[in-house]
Amino acid sequence: MSPTEILISIAIAVGIAGIIVPVLPGTILVLGAIFVWTLEVGTTTAWAVFAVSALLLVGGSVVKYLVPGRQLKTAGVPNRTLLVGALLGFIGFFVIPVIGMFIGFVLGVYVAERARVGGALAWPSTKGALRAVGVSILIELVAASLAAIVWVAGVVAT
């Protein structure tokens, strides 16, 4: 394995970690790392690997919004609730680094749902929103992992 491939694999791993802990733009980092490798190698195989990886990542990005969006509509959770959760998650990130983002998001969704539907129904709505966000992260993680597998296969093939 060349030094470039080691750096690319580290960048892909950091990108995948950025999907799990959404501090970094994980999908973009994975795609960018594979693109740098493609430019470095420059073979037809490398470009095919990049094309397949890009399709997987773009497809995952589209699906990560479609599937959870349907779950949220089914649960009756409006976009405003997610916006409040995202805002409090952003604030929480700076108040309590890294984990504050998760705490803030959950608190924001709960507060917004409590104001919207009342105390008794707020927690079930919050769980529905959290489940949808979890599905979204899982879809993006699977797409990035598949792109990483395609890249590894490309490294072996070249």
Buried (B, 14 or more C-beta within 10 A) or exposed (E): EEEEBEBBBEBBBBBBBBBEEBEBEBBEBBBBBBBBBBEEBEEEBBBBBBEBBBBBBEEBBEBBEEBBBEBBEEBBBBEEBBEBBBBBBBBBBEEEEEEBBBBBBBBBBBBBBBEBBEEEEBEEBBBBBBBBBEBBBBBBBBBBBBBBEBBBEBBEEB
